[in-house]
Amino acid sequence: MAARNRLFDVKENDKAVLWLWISHNEVNLRLAGDVTEDPEHPKIQFPSVAKCPECRLVRGAWNLPAVYQYLQKVYGSGNIQSGRRLAQSDVAASPFSSLDIGMLSLLYMTA
């Protein structure tokens, strides 16, 4: 998938974020409805219209600038907590999945 989607041609950080997002949605499309799909985390095209209505254009096409802004808002460096602060908190479990943590890390590096 990296070669087919030309990952190695991506030179700008914002393009790398969008490349990862496109790849994530491609995998979700492939896995949607599979017997291994977790009913708690359905394989949808992310973000949903409910989460980001401005991310979609009239006929369902993606509004890439709005998607990038949404990803920055949700996964930007302002949402990363230091390990020390996280360990001292009363939170029993992280609200972030492994994908969330990966996206946070990638966006943190681009900030």
N, C-alpha and C positions, 0 to 999 in steps of 0.2 A: 504494500500500500504506500509506503514512503516513496518508493521510486515512481510508482504510477501517479501519485499526487504531487510529485516533484518537490519533496521536502528539501532536498539539497540545493534547490534554487532559491529558497527563502532566505533573504538577507536581513530584513527588518524585523524588529521584535514584534511589532503589531501584526505583521503578516504571519509570524510564527504562532502567535496566539490564535489567530483565525484558522491557521492550518490545523492546529490541534483540535479546535472546535469542530471543523468540518470532518476531520477523521473520526472524532467521537460520534458525531451524528451518523456517519457512514456505518460504523460498527453497530450502533443502536438500530439502524434500519435493517441490517442483516440479521440481528438477533431478535428483533421484535416478533413475538408469537412463538418463539422457540420453547421447547419443553423445559429448558434450563432457565427461562426468564423468571426473575424474582418478582412475585406479585406486589411486593412492597416497593419495588423500584422498577416500574415498567419502562421498557426501552422506547422512549418517545424521542421526537426531534426536539432538541433542547435549544433554547428555552421554549417552554410552552407559550401559547398565546396569552394564557391567563397570567403568567409571570412577566411577560414582556410583550404587550400588544404592539408597541412601536417597532419591535424586531421584525415584523412581517409587513410586506407590502400588500397591495390590493388583492392579487391573485395567489397569495401565499408565498411569494418569493421572499427571500431574506433581504432585510435592510442591513447590510454589513456594518455601516457605521454605528447603527443602533445596537447591533449585536455586540460589537466591540465595547461600546460604552457600558452595556449591561454586564459583560464579563468583567470589566474593570471594577464596576460597582460591587459585584458579588464576590469576586475573587482577588480584588486589588490588595495592595500592601497594607492598607488600613485594616484589613480583616485578619491579618496574621498576628497571632499572639506569641510572645516569646515563651519558650519552654518553661522558664521560671515562673512567669505569671500564670500559665496554664496549670502547672503543678500545684500552685498555691490556691487555685480556685476550688470552689465546692462542686464543680461540674464533674459528675461521675463518668460520663462518656462524651467524646467529641461529637458535635453535631455535623462534622464534616466527614465525608467518605474519603476513600483513597483518591478518587478522581478529584474531589474538591481540593484536597491537599496538594495534588500535583498541579492543578490549575492555579492555586494560590501561589505556589512556588514559582511557576513560570511567569505569572503576572508580576510578582515581587521583583524578579530579575529584570523585567522590562520597565519597571517604574524608575 
